[in-house]
Amino acid sequence: MKKSVQSGTSSTGRRTFLRWAAATTGAASLGIAGPALAQRARVFRFGHMLPIDTPYHKAIQLFADEAGKLSSGRIKIDIYPSSQLGTIPEMLSATQVGSLTLTMAVPAWYSNFMKPIDAFTLPYIVSSADRLKASLDGTLGKEITRLGEAAGFHVLGYWLIGGRHIVNKIRPVNKPADCQGLKLRVINSQVYIQAFRALGASTVALDPSELYVALQQGVVDGFEYPLPDLVSVKLYEVSKYLSLDQHTTDFFIISINKGVWEGLPPEDQAVLAKAMLTAMDWQWKAQPEEIATALAKLKTLMTVNDITPENKKLFVDATRPIYKQFEPSIGKEFLELAIKELG
């Protein structure tokens, strides 16, 4: 069963646009926007939720540029940042049905369509970005591809996000007890919701586009977020304490509508695959520097605390029962593989 989506800022106009896009521009996203255009370029639309000054947008632009260059202009990728085409769930659904060609989201959002990848969201399962990268290049990546195909997505690649940490405006979090009573925004994922409830927090599921105002108005006390993204959307302006617990080492999955992919000639599939590899290589090397730069800046803007190894164990122990809770929906075999590959 799919999780319900709360998207308070998803306006009627945006929904109307998406319906209009599905009805009138679906052909353009499939690269058949008109006789004249079809002769010049096959046009794809890539929608995502982040501002243009992020490394993810830069990676998407590199991907688009490489695809255009490798195809001698035969492939053109138009990029729509900052949730111009809808919320994350809306863009995923649009990509699944083909009214949007390409999008990206973290595993917690994709798990609406492929439950086993909730494993990547389990707290403290990933030991390092290097282990994550090796697993995505190997067995776990092949499993994600297989699951994506069954759900209507062809997985093209991954961007590294990095550690997600607890942020709030009430107090520093050093131990699970410090989460007691905090109202924290989390991704609308049962794994996130149950994990933070296990730490004693109350959880509110919101789309990222709603978070800044929710913090301003006291709807939530805090949230959990990656460091570069915290900087790029200026959430430090409405929060005070950053606690470096790194409960998740997150990443974006980039996918294209399966039907679009299967309709491409092999040479165009090869172009997109090669362009994505180039962009991934750049992004995975650039992201650690982005994380370090973001942390240095945040230390001048917020109260930042590390979590000692002894206290980190308290967080791990408090959330470990979540693994057993979600084993039936993730699948025992996939969960065991993830623990082995990521730990």
Secondary structure, 3 states (H helix, E strand, C coil): CCCCCCCCCCCHHHHHHHHHHHHHHHHHHCCCCCHHHHHHCEEEEEECCCCCCCHHHHHHHHHHHHHHHHCCCCEEEEEECCCCCCCHHHHHHHHHHCCCCEEEECHHHHCCCCHHHHHHHCCCCCCCHHHHHHHHHCHHHHHHHHHHHHHCEEEEEEEEEEEEEEEECCCCCCCHHHHCCCEEEECCCHHHHHHHHHCCCEEEECCHHHHHHHHHCCCCCEEEEEHHHHHHCCHHHHCCEEEEEEEEEEEEEEEEEHHHHHHCCHHHHHHHHHHHHHHHHHHHHHHHHHHHHHHHHHCCCCEEEECCHHHHHHHHHHHCHHHHHHHHHHCHHHHHHHHHHHC
